[in-house]
């Protein structure tokens, strides 16, 4: 496995997205998710990934069409998932630029093996000055690679839990994350931890927002949870 490899899962089925994300996180990956091609484009506009795992059959723009378009500007490996097993469909996906093709239903272990096989084939290029993944939150900037936050030239100190929450939010900007999920991804597992998340969000807002009582960047999404909305 490539250490700290960042994967993007694109699938319109919320249950499958969640299952794949949990499974891959447990196996050491940093994982972001998108519900359709449109959301995937927004995420890809601000973040770089080591591999994209994408469903073919999605409403609107399908996975093959999106793969074909992404190949015009991205070299990121793409693994397509589909219920179609016919040879012609596999060829269509590969001709569009996909690196591999896995037919549903599949065993999670097989997906893991294919992901690792693809990542091993990708040459590791170390640029002289790596391009850092930075999210801008008004006067604050957050370095996703280093897990560091700055206000101008002054570093903003984050507690361990705040740093974990920022990594989770920054991996999926513009997506509402439930309290339950935030608890799970920061190592908690009970209702008391959910209340603790609210406290941590309040503290984070004091460090990010110009007016924490009227948050612009770390927003509350009624009935869904919290969302990081960078510039």
N, C-alpha and C positions, 0 to 999 in steps of 0.2 A: 504494500500500500504506500502511496505517496504521502509523506507526512503533511498534515494540515490541508490536504486537497479540498478545494471548495467546489461542491457540486450544485447544479441547478436542476430541480425536478419540475417538469412542465406536464401537468395532467389535469383535466377538468373534473376528475373524480376526487372529491375531497377525502374520502376514506382511504383511497389508494395513496394519495399525496401524503397523508399523515402516517400511514404504515411504512411507506418507503423512507420518509424522513427519519422516523424513530429508529428504524433498522440501520440505516446508514450512519446516523449519529453514533449509535452504539458501537459501530465498527470503525470509529475514529475519524469520520469525515465532518467537515463543516458543510451544512446543507441549507440551501435556500429553496423556496418553492414558488411556483406561479400557476395560476388556475387556467390560463389560456395564453395564446400567442401574444396578445396585446400586452398583458402584464409582463410576460417574459421579455418583450422588447424594452419595456421601461426599466426593468431590473438590469438587463444587459447594457443599457445605456450608461449605467453608473458603476457597475461592478464587473470585475473580470473573474472568469471561472476556469477550473481545470477540466471540467467535463459537464456536458448537458445530457440529462436523461429525459427523453421526450416521448409522450404518447402521440401516436399518429392520428387516431380518430378523436378530434376535438371539434366542438362547435365553432363556426367561423373559420378562421384560417387553420388548416390542418397541419400536422407535424411535418409532413413531407414538404409542403409549400414553404413553411417557415425555415426548414433546414436548407432548402435551395437558396432562399434569400440570404440567410445568415452566412452561407458559404462565400458570398460575394465580398464579405468584409471581415469574417472571423475564421480563424484556424482552429478554434476550440473543438475538441473531439465531441461527437454527438452519437449517443446510443438511442435508437428508436425502439419504442415498445408498441406492440400492436396485436390485435386479436386475429389479424389476417396472417395466415401462414403460407399462402401460395407463393411459389417461386417468383411470379411476375411482380407481386407486391414487394417482396424483399429486394428484388433488383431495382425497382423504382426508388426505394428508400436509399439504397447504396449509390445509385446514380445521382441522386440529389445531393450527395456529399456526406451521408451518414458513415460513421466508422464501424458500426455494428448494428445488429437487428435482433431483438429478442421477442419471441411470440408469447402472448398471454394465453393461458395462465403459466406462470413460471415459478420456480423455487427461488426464494430470496438469495440463497447461497449461490445459485447460478448467476444471478444479477451481480453479486459481489465479485465473483470470479471474473466476469466479463469486464466490469469496471476496472478492476486491478490490471487486467491484461492490456486494456486500452492505455491506461496511464503509464504502464511500463514501456509501451511502444513510443510514447510521445517524448521527443528529445527535450531534455532540460536545458533551456537557454538562460544563461545568467547575464542580463544586461549590466553594463558598467554602472548605471545609476537606475536601479529599479523604480518603476512608476508605482507610487504608493496609492492605495485606495482610500480616498479622503471623502468624508461626508461633511457638507457645510450646513451649519445650523445658525444662520445669522452671523454674529461675531464669533461664534464657537466653531471649531473644526474638530472632527473625530477621525483619527487614523485607524482604520479597520485592521490593518496588518499588525500594528504595534499595540492596539488597544489603548491608545493614548488620546487624551482630550486637551485641547488648548483654547484659551480665549486670548486672541492676539498672540503675543509672544510669551504669555504666562501659562504654564501648565496647570490644568485643573485636576486636583487630586480626586481619584475615584476609589471608593471602598471596593473590596473584593466582589461583593454582591452587585454593586453598581456597575462594575466592569463587566461582570457576566451578563447583566441585563442589556448593556449597550452592545455587546457582541451579538446577542440574539436579535435585538431590534435592527442593528445595522446590516445584518445578513439579509433582512427582508424589509427594506424601506418601503413605506406606503402600504403595508399590509397590517391589518388589525390582528393582534395576538391576544388570546384569552388569558385570564389570570392562571387558569389551570395549566396552560401550556408554558407560561413563563415560570411557574413553580417547577414543573417537570424539567425544564431545560436549565434551571439553576440548582437542581439537586434536591428540591423539596418534594413533599408528597401529601400534605394535608391541608385542611381548611385554614388552620392558623397561619400557614405559610402564604396562603392567598392574601390574607389581610396584611401580612408583612410586605408583600409585593406593593400594595397601595402606598405603604410608608416609603419604600425605596423609590417609587415613582415620584412622590412628592419631593424627596431629597434631590433626585436627578433634575427635576424641573428647576429647582433653585440654582443649579449649576449651569443649566442650558438656557433657560428662558429669560428674556428681559422682564417679563411680568409673569411669574409662575402661576398666578391666579387665572390668567388668560393665556394658556399655553398655545404657542404657535407651532412648535416642533414635536413635542411629545404629547400627543393628543389623546383624549378619551373618546372612544367610539362606543356610543350607547348600545348596550346589549351584547357587545363583542369583546371589549377589552381596551387595549392601548395600542397606539400606532406611532412610529417615528416617521415624520414627514419632513425630510431635508429639503433645502433649497433646490 
